[in-house]
Amino acid sequence: MVNFVLVAGAWLGAWVWDEVVPLLRAAGHGAYPLTLSGLADKQGVPAGQQTHVQDIVGEVERRGLDDVVLVGHSYSGIPVGQAAERIGERLSRVIFIDSAVPTDGESFVSGWPAFRAAIEASMAENGGFWAPPAAAGYAGHGLTDEQVERIMDNSTPHPGPTLTEPAELAGPLAELPATYIKCLLAGPEPIPAVAKMLASEKWRLVEVETGHWPMLSAPGELARILLDAAER
């Protein structure tokens, strides 16, 4: 038995794992979806980058979890990668789903130069928050109209400081046991920072033919991949 702590990306909350959690629990594992501060049911809670790291570390400690598999999707790969380092021997594996990965001293936006201006403009127009995308932003990702409507109805603006404050790592991320899940409809190749990590013998790459939100578009396949990764 392992304990999955599931952290969704920007704009999202624990709700997005609703179809994955029962499959992990049915296989005999613990599954704990987590909403980060300032999002979804925690909207209005002030949050910076280290707040999100502590949200994850605190969840592991509060529940007294061991054999932990931390799962980070999209933006949340940044705090999840830092939290994986900080929970020490409690960590079994970290799994990144089509995500960013932390670099010491770098922020989320500094790792996405092509999108940085657009993200910062959205923050300037929305009181320091990154606004969720319009419906067109979900096109081509294998989502039904109903799934797009659900994600839009439940998304909340993302707190800007979590995107602009730097990550803090004490050691090399490549030394952690990790699996990276690349969602091919979101692009055929991992970003350069991820490709660098994948050179490590402790990292594995798994490709899946779905879009950037596989917990909605392919929950069964995602659960299978998570379970397989946890056994390695």
N, C-alpha and C positions, 0 to 999 in steps of 0.2 A: 504494500500500500504506500502510495505517495500522496502528498497534499499539493494540489494545484492552487496557486493564487493567481487569479486571472484579472489583468488590468487592460482596459480598452484604451483606444487612442483619443485624440482630440475630439471634444464636443460630446463625448459619450459617457455612459455610466455602467454600473453593474448589470443593468437590464439587458444589455446587448448580448450577454452570454446565456440568456435564458434557455436556448435550445441546445447548448453545449454541456452545461452543468449536469443535467440529468444523465447524459451518456457517460460522463466521467464517473459519476457516483454509482451508476449501474455496474460499472466495471470494478467496483470495490474501492475506489479512491476517494479522498477528500477533495472537494472543489469549492473554492471560496472566491466568488466574483467581488471585485472591489471598485467602489466609486472613489475617485480622487477628489481632494478638496477643491471647491469652487465649481464643481460640475454636477449635473443631474440633481439628485436628491441632496447634494451638498452645495448646491448653488448659493452664492453669497458668502461662503467661507473664504477669507483671504488666502491666497496661495502663491508661493514662489516655487522654483525648481526643487529646493531642498524640502519644502513642505510635502511635495509629492513623493520624494524619496522616503521621508519619514512616515507618510501614510502607509507605504508598503511594508517597511521594516516593522512599524507598529502593529500591523495586522498579524504578521508572523509571530511577533512576541506576545501579543494579547491573547492569541489563540493557543500559544505554546506549541507551535507546529515544528515538526522535524521532517526530514526527507521531503523538502520543499522543492517544487518545480514552479519557478516564477515564470509567468507568461506575459509578455509585453507586446501589445499591438500598436503599430504606427508610432505616433508621438511617444507613447508610454515606454517604448524601448529605452528612452533616455533615463527616466527614473528607475525603471526595472533593472537596467544594467548596473546602476550604482547600488541599488538595494541588494542585488545578488552578491556583490562584494561584501556588503556590510553584515549580512546574516551568517557569514562564515560557514561553520560545519553543518548548519541547518540546511544548507543548499544541496540539492541533488543535481539539478540542472536548471539552466535558464533557457527559455524558448522565446525567440523573437519572431513575431508574425508580420512580415512585410514592413518592418519598422526601421526607424532611426536607431543608431547605437551611440552611447555616450563617448565623448573624447574629453579627457581632462582639460578644463579651462575653456571648453567650447560650449556654445548654447545650441538649442534646437535650430534656431534660424541661421546661425553661422554655418551649419552643415547643409543648408539648402539655399545656396546663393541665387539660384534661378527663381526662387519663390520668395526670397526674403523681402523684397520691396513690396510685393502684394500683401504679404502677411502684416508687415509693419503699417501699410496703408489702411488695412482693415482694422487694426488695433487703434489707429489714430481716429478713425471714423466711428468707433464703437466703444468709446470710453475706456480704452486699454484692453479690450477683449478681441479675440480673433473670432469673427462671425462664422457660423456654419455655412457650408456651401449651399447654393441653390440646387434644385433637382438635377440640372444638367451636369453637375459635378459627379453624379453617381452613374452616369451613362457608361455603358461598356464594361461594367463590373459584375455582370451576371446576376443582378438584383431584379426582382419583379417590381411592378409598379407599387404593389402593396408593401413590399419591403422598403422601397425608397420613401414611401409615405410614412412608414413607421419610424425610420431613422430620422427623417426631418422633423416629425412631431415630437420626438424625444431628445433631440440634440439641444445643447445649451452653449452659449458663447464660452470660449476657452480663455482662462485668465492669462493675460499677456506676460507677466513676469516669469511664468513657468517656461515660456518660449525663449526668453532673452537672457535669463540668468545662466551662468556656466555650470556645467557638470563638474563633480569633484570625485576623482578616482585616485585611490592610493596605489594601485598596481595595474598591470596590463590586463585589459578585458579579455584578450585572447587566451589567457590562462584559465578562464572559467569554462567548465563543461557546458557547451551551448549547441542548440539547434536553431538554424535560421530557416524559416518557411517563406519562400518567395512565391507570391501570388502573380502568376504570369500575365493575367489580363491587365495588371497594373504596370507592366513593363517586364521585358524578358531578362534583364540583368540586375543583380544587386547593385546598390549604390557603391561608389568607391570605398567608403569607410567600411562597409560590410565585406566587400571583396577582400580587403586587407585582412580582416578577422578570419575569413574562411580559409586562409592559408595555414592557420593553426591546426594541428592534428586533433585538438580538443573540440573543434567546431565541425558541425555537419550541415549540409545544405539539403533541403527538401523542397521540391518544386510542386506546385499544385495549380491546376488549370481552372482558376477562378479569379475573382476580383479582390480588391483591397479590403473588403469586409467579409471574409470567409465564414465568420461566426453566424452570419445571416444567409449568405449565398450557398454555403456548403457545410453546414454544421456537423453532419455525420462524418464527412471526410476529414474535417478539421479535428474532430474528437479522436478519430482513428490515428491521425498523425501525432497528436499530442500523447496518446497512450503509448504508441510505438516509441516515440522519442524518450519518454519517461523510463522505459525498460532498458535503455542502453547505458 
